[in-house]
Amino acid sequence: MNKAQTLYELVWMSRPLMQAAEACVERGLTDTGLTVRMRAVLEMLLAHGAMPVPEIAARLDIQRQYVQLMVNETLASGFTVQQPNPRHKRSPLVGLSDQGRELIRDITQKEMDLMAAMGAGFSDAEVASALRVVHAVTAKLKTLAGEAE
């Protein structure tokens, strides 16, 4: 297989990869009260601190309106709280509640343990190379589609 064919397969394998990853994440959320999309919000807030919905949407690369629905679910479940935003009166900050922080820390630790076990058959260099290629291909495709950042 030549490089173009291999890249083509890489791009098309992204969908089954994401479907399999989402199924694993969903299975790991059993009995937590979280959905996959709620988990994504909590993960962003754990990594970056309190943010307004537009910033969460930008980091997730998802439309703001859809992220607002996701955030509303986390607020209703008590996993997040709203705080005044000193930089924008109409766009409050969304932050983790104590319950949400504890839950997402536990979930991400379990996922990191799973990743460590899955990565046992790969060298650090192989994983780093795969990540670099996926980032580069994604950026080039976004540029071609007129979505460059």
Residue, then its C-alpha position, 0 to 999 in steps of 0.5 A: m500500500n502506498k502512502a496515499q492509500t495508507l493515509y486514506e485508510l487512516v482517515w476512514m478508520s477514524r470513524p470506527l475508532m471513535q465509535a469503539a472509543e465512545a462505546c468503551v467510555e459509555r460502558g465505563l460510565t455505567d451507574t455514574g449518572l453521566t452520559v458521554r457528552m456530559r463526561a466531555v464537559l466535565e473533562m474540559l472543566l477538570a483540565h482547564g477550570a471554569m469556562p463559559v459555554p462558548e469556550i467549552a464549545a471551542r475546546l471541544d470543537i462542537q457548536r455552542q448551541y449543542v454544548q449548551l444542551m450538554v452543560n444544561e444536563t451537567l447543571a441539572s445533575g449537580f455535576t457543575v455549577q454556574q458562577p458570575n463571569p467578570r468578563h461577560k455578564r451574559s455568559p456565566l462561567v461553568g465550573l465543576s461541583d465537588q461531586g463532579r470533580e470527584l467523579i470525573r477524576d475517578i473516571t479519568q483515572k480508570e481510563m488512564d489505567l485502561m490506556a496504559a494497559m492498551g499501550a503495553g504493545f506499543s513503544d512510546a515513539e510509535v504512540a507519539s508518531a501516531l498522534r503527530v500524524v493524526h494531528a497533522v492530517t486533521a489540520k490539513l483536512k480542516t484547511l482544505a475544508g476551509e475550517a482552519e483555525 
